[in-house]
Amino acid sequence: MDKSGPRLARALASLLTRGTWLACIVIAAGQAVSWSGGLTTGATITTAGIVLVVLLPVIRVGAVLAHFRSVGERKFMAGCVLVLVIIAASVIAGLGA
């Protein structure tokens, strides 16, 4: 196994921190638009921010998968793919319910 663990952890922390701040800004902008009278547009913008919050863990798994692919860790790649398949199956099941 390579020694890029701490670097990867910092990169993932940065990704999640920036993504969370971006989602918060988008949600706040949506609320501001709603309060100023644009209810439909504001709701759409707010929903986009919430979707971003929900997608952040998926983006993290994708980033970890890309890292494991670059270093050739097949077992960990398989684990990441399994997690993504479970998430996709959950989304599909949730949309069908």
BAVODO-219551 format. One line per 8 residues: number of its first residue (from 0); their letters; for each residue x, z, y negated of N, C-alpha, C, CB. Coordinates in Angstrom, 3 decimals. Glycine has a CB too. Example, Ala and Ser with C-alpha at 12.3 -4.5 7.8 and 13.67 -1.06 7.14 Angstrom:
<sites>
0 = AS = 13.190/7.800/5.690/12.300/7.800/4.500/13.200/7.800/3.300/11.308/9.046/4.473 ~ 12.850/7.080/2.250/13.670/7.140/1.060/12.900/7.870/-0.030/14.084/5.725/0.598
</sites>
This chain:
<sites>
0 = MDKSGPRL = 0.847/0.000/1.181/0.000/0.000/0.000/0.885/0.000/-1.236/-0.960/1.219/-0.003 ~ 0.433/-0.691/-2.273/1.247/-0.778/-3.484/1.108/0.484/-4.334/0.850/-2.013/-4.305 ~ 1.895/0.563/-5.397/1.917/1.747/-6.242/1.162/1.511/-7.553/3.358/2.160/-6.530 ~ 0.183/0.625/-7.528/-0.545/0.310/-8.756/-1.776/1.190/-8.946/-0.958/-1.145/-8.751 ~ -1.921/2.239/-8.142/-3.086/3.120/-8.216/-3.343/3.699/-9.598/-2.924/4.234/-7.249 ~ -2.341/4.355/-10.218/-2.585/4.921/-11.548/-2.923/3.845/-12.593/-1.363/5.710/-12.002 ~ -2.268/2.696/-12.505/-2.558/1.613/-13.448/-3.976/1.100/-13.255/-1.551/0.462/-13.280 ~ -4.387/0.951/-11.995/-5.741/0.509/-11.686/-6.758/1.539/-12.177/-5.902/0.271/-10.171
8 = ARALASLL = -6.480/2.808/-11.963/-7.400/3.867/-12.396/-7.573/3.839/-13.917/-6.884/5.254/-11.942 ~ -6.472/3.642/-14.650/-6.568/3.561/-16.117/-7.356/2.343/-16.556/-5.177/3.525/-16.744 ~ -7.137/1.220/-15.889/-7.859/-0.005/-16.240/-9.356/0.149/-15.970/-7.299/-1.203/-15.452 ~ -9.706/0.765/-14.850/-11.114/0.981/-14.525/-11.755/1.964/-15.497/-11.260/1.491/-13.088 ~ -11.027/3.014/-15.852/-11.549/3.981/-16.817/-11.800/3.298/-18.161/-10.569/5.167/-16.988 ~ -10.882/2.451/-18.564/-11.051/1.716/-19.817/-12.245/0.778/-19.741/-9.783/0.926/-20.151 ~ -12.376/0.077/-18.632/-13.513/-0.826/-18.445/-14.833/-0.077/-18.552/-13.420/-1.528/-17.091 ~ -14.945/1.044/-17.862/-16.185/1.815/-17.876/-16.444/2.443/-19.244/-16.140/2.900/-16.807
16 = TRGTWLAC = -15.401/2.927/-19.901/-15.562/3.519/-21.229/-16.032/2.481/-22.232/-14.250/4.148/-21.701 ~ -15.353/1.342/-22.262/-15.739/0.284/-23.206/-17.123/-0.272/-22.885/-14.705/-0.850/-23.188 ~ -17.411/-0.419/-21.605/-18.728/-0.911/-21.211/-19.844/0.048/-21.606/-18.765/-1.148/-19.716 ~ -19.585/1.338/-21.457/-20.577/2.339/-21.838/-20.800/2.338/-23.342/-20.142/3.729/-21.372 ~ -19.713/2.254/-24.114/-19.862/2.192/-25.571/-20.609/0.930/-25.996/-18.486/2.242/-26.251 ~ -20.288/-0.187/-25.376/-20.985/-1.431/-25.702/-22.470/-1.311/-25.388/-20.374/-2.611/-24.931 ~ -22.797/-0.753/-24.237/-24.204/-0.573/-23.862/-24.915/0.340/-24.854/-24.316/0.005/-22.438 ~ -24.251/1.405/-25.269/-24.853/2.321/-26.249/-25.112/1.617/-27.583/-23.940/3.542/-26.471
24 = IVIAAGQA = -24.168/0.806/-28.006/-24.333/0.065/-29.262/-25.489/-0.919/-29.148/-23.032/-0.681/-29.631 ~ -25.579/-1.622/-28.021/-26.662/-2.585/-27.814/-28.012/-1.864/-27.789/-26.448/-3.375/-26.499 ~ -28.087/-0.731/-27.100/-29.339/0.033/-27.047/-29.708/0.528/-28.443/-29.214/1.230/-26.066 ~ -28.745/1.047/-29.179/-29.014/1.528/-30.542/-29.479/0.382/-31.438/-27.754/2.193/-31.143 ~ -28.856/-0.784/-31.297/-29.272/-1.941/-32.094/-30.703/-2.335/-31.743/-28.315/-3.135/-31.868 ~ -31.031/-2.298/-30.476/-32.396/-2.614/-30.052/-33.397/-1.636/-30.629/-32.494/-2.617/-28.537 ~ -33.041/-0.371/-30.637/-33.938/0.627/-31.216/-34.094/0.431/-32.723/-33.422/2.035/-30.923 ~ -33.000/0.102/-33.397/-33.066/-0.145/-34.842/-33.963/-1.340/-35.147/-31.657/-0.382/-35.414
32 = VSWSGGLT = -33.849/-2.389/-34.361/-34.702/-3.566/-34.554/-36.165/-3.201/-34.301/-34.264/-4.723/-33.615 ~ -36.414/-2.409/-33.269/-37.791/-1.982/-32.971/-38.378/-1.172/-34.118/-37.829/-1.154/-31.678 ~ -37.581/-0.241/-34.650/-38.067/0.624/-35.729/-38.304/-0.153/-37.022/-37.076/1.752/-35.982 ~ -37.598/-1.272/-37.173/-37.778/-2.062/-38.396/-38.922/-3.061/-38.268/-36.492/-2.798/-38.739 ~ -39.649/-3.013/-37.172/-40.838/-3.844/-37.046/-40.770/-4.931/-35.996/-41.123/-4.459/-38.328 ~ -39.623/-5.226/-35.448/-39.499/-6.277/-34.429/-39.602/-5.688/-33.037/-38.172/-7.031/-34.583 ~ -40.798/-5.266/-32.661/-40.966/-4.537/-31.396/-40.541/-5.352/-30.185/-42.407/-4.115/-31.232 ~ -40.954/-6.600/-30.103/-40.627/-7.416/-28.926/-39.130/-7.696/-28.857/-41.409/-8.741/-28.953
40 = TGATITTA = -38.549/-8.095/-29.966/-37.109/-8.372/-30.000/-36.307/-7.104/-29.729/-36.705/-8.973/-31.360 ~ -36.721/-6.008/-30.338/-36.027/-4.734/-30.126/-36.078/-4.286/-28.679/-36.624/-3.661/-31.007 ~ -37.243/-4.470/-28.055/-37.373/-4.095/-26.642/-36.469/-4.954/-25.766/-38.834/-4.228/-26.180 ~ -36.365/-6.229/-26.101/-35.497/-7.127/-25.334/-34.034/-6.711/-25.460/-35.674/-8.580/-25.807 ~ -33.615/-6.384/-26.675/-32.220/-5.965/-26.900/-31.950/-4.638/-26.199/-31.919/-5.839/-28.420 ~ -32.884/-3.707/-26.301/-32.732/-2.410/-25.633/-32.633/-2.592/-24.120/-33.914/-1.480/-25.979 ~ -33.474/-3.449/-23.577/-33.438/-3.720/-22.138/-32.089/-4.300/-21.725/-34.569/-4.685/-21.745 ~ -31.529/-5.176/-22.551/-30.209/-5.746/-22.253/-29.151/-4.644/-22.184/-29.818/-6.796/-23.321
48 = GIVLVVLL = -29.222/-3.663/-23.070/-28.282/-2.544/-23.033/-28.440/-1.704/-21.783/-28.460/-1.675/-24.250 ~ -29.673/-1.485/-21.376/-29.927/-0.703/-20.163/-29.434/-1.459/-18.929/-31.435/-0.382/-20.028 ~ -29.655/-2.771/-18.908/-29.159/-3.590/-17.795/-27.632/-3.501/-17.714/-29.606/-5.071/-17.961 ~ -26.982/-3.498/-18.872/-25.518/-3.369/-18.883/-25.087/-2.040/-18.282/-24.972/-3.500/-20.315 ~ -25.779/-0.966/-18.612/-25.456/0.349/-18.032/-25.593/0.300/-16.508/-26.385/1.456/-18.622 ~ -26.648/-0.347/-16.035/-26.883/-0.426/-14.595/-25.821/-1.294/-13.910/-28.288/-0.988/-14.317 ~ -25.364/-2.338/-14.598/-24.388/-3.260/-14.005/-22.951/-2.732/-14.019/-24.437/-4.574/-14.733 ~ -22.666/-1.729/-14.808/-21.284/-1.239/-14.897/-20.691/-0.825/-13.546/-21.228/-0.066/-15.842
56 = PVIRVGAV = -21.403/-0.097/-12.695/-20.817/0.227/-11.382/-20.568/-1.020/-10.524/-21.735/1.187/-10.626 ~ -21.443/-2.013/-10.636/-21.253/-3.258/-9.879/-20.005/-3.977/-10.385/-22.503/-4.183/-10.000 ~ -19.838/-3.997/-11.699/-18.644/-4.613/-12.289/-17.389/-3.877/-11.816/-18.728/-4.600/-13.842 ~ -17.471/-2.557/-11.712/-16.331/-1.766/-11.241/-15.966/-2.144/-9.812/-16.643/-0.263/-11.326 ~ -16.969/-2.237/-8.943/-16.696/-2.606/-7.547/-16.087/-4.008/-7.500/-18.000/-2.546/-6.689 ~ -16.585/-4.916/-8.325/-16.022/-6.259/-8.382/-14.568/-6.254/-8.832/-16.841/-7.124/-9.311 ~ -14.253/-5.416/-9.814/-12.866/-5.314/-10.294/-11.956/-4.734/-9.209/-12.796/-4.439/-11.568 ~ -12.439/-3.737/-8.491/-11.649/-3.146/-7.402/-11.463/-4.171/-6.281/-12.337/-1.858/-6.853
64 = LAHFRSVG = -12.514/-4.922/-5.990/-12.408/-5.983/-4.983/-11.331/-6.992/-5.377/-13.765/-6.696/-4.802 ~ -11.334/-7.400/-6.645/-10.317/-8.350/-7.119/-8.913/-7.769/-6.972/-10.578/-8.727/-8.590 ~ -8.770/-6.468/-7.257/-7.456/-5.833/-7.094/-7.021/-5.836/-5.632/-7.486/-4.391/-7.629 ~ -7.919/-5.418/-4.754/-7.559/-5.374/-3.343/-7.256/-6.770/-2.805/-8.680/-4.730/-2.531 ~ -7.943/-7.769/-3.318/-7.655/-9.150/-2.912/-6.253/-9.551/-3.354/-8.702/-10.125/-3.503 ~ -5.880/-9.155/-4.576/-4.566/-9.544/-5.097/-3.416/-8.878/-4.346/-4.474/-9.200/-6.568 ~ -3.670/-7.690/-3.786/-2.597/-7.007/-3.048/-2.732/-7.169/-1.542/-2.583/-5.532/-3.397 ~ -3.772/-7.879/-1.092/-3.911/-8.201/0.317/-4.437/-7.078/1.195/-2.619/-8.630/0.831
72 = ERKFMAGC = -5.178/-6.169/0.632/-5.758/-5.058/1.400/-7.106/-5.483/1.981/-5.925/-3.791/0.506 ~ -7.070/-6.062/3.155/-8.286/-6.635/3.751/-9.346/-5.586/4.102/-7.923/-7.407/4.997 ~ -8.931/-4.433/4.595/-9.908/-3.403/4.973/-10.673/-2.913/3.741/-9.202/-2.213/5.673 ~ -9.941/-2.686/2.648/-10.592/-2.221/1.433/-11.448/-3.330/0.808/-9.545/-1.726/0.428 ~ -10.991/-4.567/0.943/-11.803/-5.697/0.480/-13.131/-5.716/1.230/-11.047/-7.043/0.677 ~ -13.069/-5.526/2.534/-14.287/-5.523/3.346/-15.223/-4.398/2.910/-13.940/-5.378/4.841 ~ -14.659/-3.252/2.594/-15.477/-2.140/2.110/-16.172/-2.475/0.800/-14.622/-0.898/1.933 ~ -15.447/-3.108/-0.106/-16.039/-3.508/-1.388/-17.143/-4.543/-1.188/-14.958/-4.071/-2.324
80 = VLVLVIIA = -16.886/-5.496/-0.309/-17.898/-6.522/-0.030/-19.137/-5.863/0.579/-17.331/-7.618/0.930 ~ -18.938/-4.909/1.473/-20.058/-4.202/2.071/-20.878/-3.471/1.002/-19.556/-3.212/3.127 ~ -20.210/-2.818/0.075/-20.921/-2.128/-1.011/-21.721/-3.127/-1.842/-19.927/-1.358/-1.912 ~ -21.132/-4.270/-2.169/-21.840/-5.283/-2.954/-23.037/-5.848/-2.188/-20.885/-6.417/-3.341 ~ -22.890/-6.026/-0.880/-24.015/-6.509/-0.060/-25.140/-5.471/-0.041/-23.545/-6.820/1.392 ~ -24.792/-4.212/0.076/-25.805/-3.148/0.069/-26.527/-3.116/-1.277/-25.157/-1.771/0.364 ~ -25.780/-3.249/-2.363/-26.398/-3.272/-3.691/-27.339/-4.479/-3.803/-25.308/-3.320/-4.806 ~ -26.875/-5.637/-3.374/-27.709/-6.846/-3.454/-28.972/-6.691/-2.609/-26.913/-8.087/-2.991
88 = ASVIAGLG = -28.842/-6.131/-1.420/-30.015/-5.924/-0.559/-30.984/-4.935/-1.209/-29.583/-5.411/0.843 ~ -30.460/-3.916/-1.856/-31.307/-2.949/-2.534/-32.074/-3.585/-3.696/-30.468/-1.785/-3.037 ~ -31.373/-4.421/-4.439/-32.021/-5.121/-5.560/-33.114/-6.033/-5.042/-30.992/-5.935/-6.375 ~ -32.812/-6.799/-4.003/-33.806/-7.711/-3.426/-35.008/-6.938/-2.893/-33.178/-8.552/-2.298 ~ -34.742/-5.822/-2.200/-35.837/-5.005/-1.680/-36.656/-4.403/-2.821/-35.290/-3.891/-0.774 ~ -35.990/-3.978/-3.876/-36.690/-3.403/-5.012/-37.548/-4.420/-5.753/-35.703/-2.793/-5.959 ~ -37.074/-5.651/-5.845/-37.843/-6.691/-6.525/-39.048/-7.115/-5.688/-36.953/-7.905/-6.824 ~ -38.929/-6.988/-4.382/-40.032/-7.369/-3.504/-41.099/-6.298/-3.387/-39.508/-7.694/-2.144
96 = A = -40.776/-5.080/-3.796/-41.733/-3.972/-3.626/-42.783/-3.944/-4.705/-41.009/-2.653/-3.608
</sites>
